[in-house]
Amino acid sequence: MQDYRKLSVWKKSYLLAIDVYKITRKFPKEETFGLTSQLRRAVVSIPANIAEGCGRGGNIELVRFLQISSGSAHELECHILLAKDIGYLRDEEFSSLDDQIGEIKRMLSSLMSKIKQDHKKS
């Protein structure tokens, strides 16, 4: 078991969640149970699954939860594209979120590869 709060990818995904919550406050009220909810669920899933994976029994389970986090990052990417295209996100907001998501996806992939390599060595 490791402290998820020490992982850079957790820190970045947690900050992304805060950003998404702040941005979605400005979305239309009729989206509260629609796109706003979808965005918030997807973004919270990223750091939450990293945390849960770190609390599990070993590296195999951690990789599984990192994969779930990665899936949520891809889902979030789709949601922000839709939000931009229907006019809920400004181009700058979209670019910032998209850059953060891209970095988190790369970090998750790298961490999963490292864990798998380490597992093969042992």
N, C-alpha and C positions, 0 to 999 in steps of 0.2 A: 504494500500500500504506500502510495506517495502523496505528497501534498500538492494537489492540483493548482493551488494558488501560486506555486513557484514556477509553473509552466508558462512560458511566454505566449503560447497559443491560447491558453485559457485567459490570460490577462487581456490580450487583444480582442478575443471574442466577447469578453465581458464588457469592455468599453464599447464595442460595436452594438451590443444590446442596449446600452444606455443611449447611444446615438439614435438608434431606431425608435426607441420609446419617445425621445424628445421630438423627433421629426414627425412621427405619426400623430402626435397631439394636434397637429395642424390639419390633419385629414378631415374630410366632411363627416359629420356625425352619423350619417347613414352608412358609413363604412365601419362603424364601431364593431359590428359583428361579422364583417366581411373581410376586406383586405387588411385593415388595421389589425384585426385579431390574427389573421394568417401570418402577417409579417412578424408580429410580436411572438407568436408561438414558435415560429421557425428560428428566429434569432436567439431566443432564450434556450432553445434546445441545444444549441452549439456548446456554450460553456457548461450547461447542466450535464450533458452526456460525457464531456471530458471529466468533469468532477465525479460522476458516477463510475466511470471506467477506472479512475484512480482509486476508488474505494473498493473495487472488486478484488477477487483472489489472485489474479496474476496478469501477465502480459497478454495472453491470448484474449482474455475478456476485455482488457484495456483497448486492444486493437479493434475489437468488435464495436465498442462504444465510440471510438474515434471515427470508425466508418459511419456510424449513425450521425455523428457531428458533421462529417463531410457531406452526407446526404442532406442534412438540414441547411448547410451552407449553399448547396446547389439550389435547394428549394427557395431559399431567401433571395438568391440571385434572380430567379425567375420572377418572384413577387416584386422586387424593386424595379425590374424592367417594365413590368405591367404598370406599376405606380407612376413611373416616368412617362410612359406612353399615353396614359389617360390624364396626365396633367397634375398629378398629386405631388410629384417630386420635381424640383428645379434641376436643371442639368448639373449644376455644381454639387447638389446634394446626392444625385445619382452617382456621379463620378467618384465622390468621396466614399460612399458606401460600397460601390463596386470595387474600388481599389482595396478597401479593407477586406472585403469578402475574398478577393483573389489572393491576398497575402495569407489569410487564414487557411484557405484551401491548400495552398502550397505548404504551409507549415504542418498542417494535419497529415498530408501525404508524406512529407519528410519524416515526421515523427513515427508514423506507422512503418515506414521502410526501415528506420533505425531499430525499432523494437523487433521487427521480424528478423532482421540480420542478427541482432543480439541473441534472439531465441535459437536461431540455427547454430550459433557458435557454442551454446551451452548444452 
